[in-house]
Amino acid sequence: MTERIIMAGFGGQGLMLLGKLLAQVAMQEGKHATFFPSYGTEVRGGTANCHVVISDDEIFSPVVEDADALIIMNQASCKRFEDRLKPDGWIVYNSSMVEPHNSNGHSLGIPATQTAVELGSIKVGNMVMVGAYNAMKHIVSPDGIIEYLKRSLTGRKAPLVEINEKALARGREIFEQLMG
């Protein structure tokens, strides 16, 4: 198994956290993983992205040219990366903000921003997305994600664990509803 993922959105949507989370949990579960973030003008609202590769075998490059999956949070990121999706790949997109145009592959619209607002924090849209994506691909264990969050969100951030867990669960539920 090898999964090559590009995650993109605008700065502040939590894509770097999402990439690091998947890579860390995958490694804790005995897989090989790379996390390749792109920083720059993203802090001013530009497109932020990262490449994540998770594999049972050694990984020779952290750069994703042909993605098995795209996790896309905004329209500008969709436009920038959708041509990097393999013909049989999946684009999992934030349907609250994105309308994909790529005829390649498969697409799954998750209302991440809308769901995050309904849960009480727009900041958990990234967790809604990873909940849905992971329900589809089974890349890492859901319990591994929650354990990572509990270890990462400590001190004054500890109260955020609960809402992130709810967002992950809601993402899984949305995926199950959409896929029937």
FENKA-V484490 format. One record per residue. N is the residue number from 1. RES is the residue in one small letter. PSI is psi in whole degrees, 0 to 359 (999 if undefined). BURIAL is 1 if it has 24 or more other ideal C-beta (glycine too) atoms within 12 Angstrom, else 0. D_FIRST is the distance of its C-alpha to the first C-alpha in Angstrom with 2 decimals. Layout:
((N & RES & PSI & BURIAL & D_FIRST) (N & RES & PSI & BURIAL & D_FIRST))
This chain:
((1 & m & 129 & 0 & 0.00) (2 & t & 129 & 1 & 3.78) (3 & e & 122 & 1 & 6.66) (4 & r & 120 & 1 & 10.09) (5 & i & 136 & 1 & 12.96) (6 & i & 128 & 1 & 16.70) (7 & m & 132 & 1 & 19.02) (8 & a & 149 & 1 & 22.69) (9 & g & 195 & 1 & 26.07) (10 & f & 159 & 1 & 29.42) (11 & g & 133 & 1 & 30.27) (12 & g & 352 & 0 & 30.72) (13 & q & 1 & 1 & 28.15) (14 & g & 25 & 1 & 25.90) (15 & l & 326 & 1 & 22.93) (16 & m & 318 & 1 & 22.94) (17 & l & 317 & 1 & 23.00) (18 & l & 314 & 1 & 20.10) (19 & g & 314 & 1 & 17.91) (20 & k & 319 & 1 & 19.14) (21 & l & 308 & 1 & 18.66) (22 & l & 317 & 1 & 14.94) (23 & a & 315 & 1 & 14.42) (24 & q & 314 & 1 & 16.88) (25 & v & 319 & 1 & 15.66) (26 & a & 316 & 1 & 12.05) (27 & m & 320 & 0 & 13.86) (28 & q & 335 & 0 & 16.23) (29 & e & 14 & 1 & 13.61) (30 & g & 11 & 0 & 12.57) (31 & k & 164 & 1 & 9.58) (32 & h & 144 & 0 & 10.36) (33 & a & 146 & 1 & 11.66) (34 & t & 150 & 1 & 14.27) (35 & f & 118 & 1 & 16.88) (36 & f & 95 & 1 & 19.24) (37 & p & 155 & 1 & 22.16) (38 & s & 114 & 1 & 24.94) (39 & y & 154 & 0 & 28.36) (40 & g & 236 & 0 & 31.63) (41 & t & 2 & 0 & 33.86) (42 & e & 325 & 1 & 31.40) (43 & v & 345 & 0 & 33.73) (44 & r & 13 & 0 & 36.35) (45 & g & 4 & 0 & 34.35) (46 & g & 184 & 0 & 32.54) (47 & t & 124 & 1 & 28.90) (48 & a & 140 & 1 & 26.59) (49 & n & 161 & 1 & 22.95) (50 & c & 155 & 1 & 20.00) (51 & h & 134 & 1 & 16.70) (52 & v & 131 & 1 & 13.73) (53 & v & 128 & 1 & 10.49) (54 & i & 131 & 1 & 8.02) (55 & s & 156 & 1 & 5.51) (56 & d & 342 & 0 & 5.61) (57 & d & 173 & 0 & 7.75) (58 & e & 148 & 0 & 10.89) (59 & i & 128 & 1 & 11.35) (60 & f & 343 & 0 & 14.39) (61 & s & 135 & 0 & 15.56) (62 & p & 352 & 1 & 15.64) (63 & v & 132 & 0 & 17.11) (64 & v & 112 & 1 & 15.37) (65 & e & 313 & 0 & 17.25) (66 & d & 108 & 1 & 15.31) (67 & a & 137 & 1 & 13.76) (68 & d & 331 & 1 & 11.23) (69 & a & 144 & 1 & 13.48) (70 & l & 134 & 1 & 16.94) (71 & i & 110 & 1 & 18.68) (72 & i & 126 & 1 & 22.30) (73 & m & 340 & 1 & 25.37) (74 & n & 165 & 1 & 28.28) (75 & q & 319 & 0 & 29.60) (76 & a & 321 & 1 & 29.98) (77 & s & 324 & 1 & 26.28) (78 & c & 312 & 1 & 25.46) (79 & k & 321 & 0 & 27.84) (80 & r & 324 & 1 & 26.49) (81 & f & 348 & 1 & 22.74) (82 & e & 336 & 1 & 22.39) (83 & d & 356 & 0 & 22.68) (84 & r & 358 & 1 & 19.49) (85 & l & 133 & 1 & 17.40) (86 & k & 153 & 1 & 15.64) (87 & p & 329 & 0 & 17.65) (88 & d & 12 & 0 & 15.16) (89 & g & 179 & 1 & 14.10) (90 & w & 133 & 1 & 15.63) (91 & i & 117 & 1 & 18.49) (92 & v & 113 & 1 & 19.32) (93 & y & 153 & 1 & 22.85) (94 & n & 97 & 1 & 25.79) (95 & s & 350 & 1 & 28.13) (96 & s & 339 & 1 & 31.00) (97 & m & 355 & 1 & 31.00) (98 & v & 142 & 1 & 28.86) (99 & e & 102 & 0 & 29.32) (100 & p & 154 & 1 & 26.63) (101 & h & 351 & 0 & 27.94) (102 & n & 128 & 1 & 24.91) (103 & s & 351 & 0 & 24.90) (104 & n & 149 & 0 & 21.39) (105 & g & 199 & 1 & 18.55) (106 & h & 154 & 1 & 19.00) (107 & s & 149 & 1 & 20.81) (108 & l & 112 & 1 & 21.36) (109 & g & 123 & 1 & 24.47) (110 & i & 123 & 1 & 24.82) (111 & p & 67 & 1 & 28.34) (112 & a & 312 & 1 & 27.21) (113 & t & 313 & 1 & 30.46) (114 & q & 316 & 0 & 32.67) (115 & t & 318 & 1 & 30.87) (116 & a & 317 & 1 & 31.03) (117 & v & 317 & 0 & 34.74) (118 & e & 326 & 0 & 35.29) (119 & l & 344 & 1 & 33.74) (120 & g & 359 & 0 & 36.16) (121 & s & 115 & 0 & 34.30) (122 & i & 338 & 1 & 32.99) (123 & k & 348 & 1 & 30.92) (124 & v & 13 & 1 & 28.35) (125 & g & 325 & 1 & 27.14) (126 & n & 323 & 1 & 24.00) (127 & m & 327 & 1 & 23.29) (128 & v & 315 & 1 & 24.00) (129 & m & 315 & 1 & 21.35) (130 & v & 329 & 1 & 18.62) (131 & g & 315 & 1 & 19.76) (132 & a & 313 & 1 & 19.33) (133 & y & 313 & 1 & 16.02) (134 & n & 328 & 1 & 14.48) (135 & a & 326 & 1 & 16.28) (136 & m & 314 & 1 & 14.65) (137 & k & 340 & 1 & 10.96) (138 & h & 47 & 0 & 11.12) (139 & i & 316 & 1 & 9.26) (140 & v & 166 & 1 & 11.99) (141 & s & 141 & 0 & 14.99) (142 & p & 323 & 1 & 18.10) (143 & d & 325 & 0 & 20.20) (144 & g & 321 & 1 & 18.34) (145 & i & 314 & 1 & 19.23) (146 & i & 319 & 1 & 22.78) (147 & e & 320 & 0 & 23.19) (148 & y & 315 & 1 & 22.18) (149 & l & 319 & 1 & 24.76) (150 & k & 324 & 0 & 27.36) (151 & r & 328 & 0 & 27.01) (152 & s & 323 & 0 & 27.09) (153 & l & 88 & 1 & 29.77) (154 & t & 174 & 0 & 32.73) (155 & g & 231 & 0 & 36.45) (156 & r & 345 & 0 & 37.66) (157 & k & 353 & 0 & 34.15) (158 & a & 323 & 0 & 33.67) (159 & p & 344 & 0 & 35.06) (160 & l & 343 & 1 & 32.17) (161 & v & 314 & 1 & 29.71) (162 & e & 312 & 0 & 31.23) (163 & i & 327 & 1 & 31.04) (164 & n & 320 & 1 & 27.44) (165 & e & 317 & 1 & 26.59) (166 & k & 320 & 1 & 28.56) (167 & a & 318 & 1 & 26.77) (168 & l & 313 & 1 & 23.29) (169 & a & 319 & 1 & 24.72) (170 & r & 322 & 1 & 26.44) (171 & g & 317 & 1 & 23.31) (172 & r & 315 & 1 & 21.67) (173 & e & 316 & 0 & 24.99) (174 & i & 315 & 1 & 25.23) (175 & f & 312 & 1 & 21.83) (176 & e & 321 & 0 & 22.92) (177 & q & 317 & 0 & 26.30) (178 & l & 324 & 0 & 25.05) (179 & m & 354 & 0 & 22.65) (180 & g & 999 & 0 & 25.38))
